[in-house]
Amino acid sequence: MSSELAWFKSSHSSNEGGECVEVGWRTSAHSGPDGGECVEVAETTSAVLVRDSKDQSGPHLTFTPAAWEAFVAFTRSA
């Protein structure tokens, strides 16, 4: 699985590119070589999105940047 960002244009964009948002997903650095049990994260200025890399069209979680930073800090200290 690639660690490069995959960009997706918002479904609310016009054909001329107006009002579009693009989100870049990146795979967790802790993912195994077979891509098992990993998550992908996309960060914007107002939210951090997390999804299952094996179900990319499935649901995702949304965090505020502060909540995500607190979560990451907690997991690093555990």
Residue pairs with C-beta under 8 A, 6 or more apart in sequence:
1 27
1 31
1 35
1 38
1 53
2 27
3 26
3 27
3 29
4 26
5 24
5 25
5 26
6 24
6 25
7 22
7 23
7 24
8 22
8 23
8 25
9 20
9 21
9 22
10 19
10 20
10 21
10 22
10 23
12 19
12 20
12 21
13 19
13 20
13 21
14 20
21 44
23 42
23 44
23 49
24 42
25 40
25 41
25 42
25 49
25 51
25 56
26 40
26 41
26 42
27 35
27 38
27 39
27 40
27 53
28 38
28 39
28 40
28 41
28 53
30 38
31 37
31 38
31 39
31 53
32 38
35 53
35 54
36 54
38 53
38 54
39 50
39 51
39 52
39 53
40 50
40 51
40 52
40 53
40 56
41 48
41 49
41 50
42 48
42 49
43 49
43 65
43 68
45 65
46 64
46 65
47 62
47 63
47 64
47 65
48 62
48 63
48 64
48 65
48 67
48 68
49 60
49 61
49 62
49 63
50 60
50 61
50 62
50 63
51 58
51 59
51 60
51 61
52 58
63 71
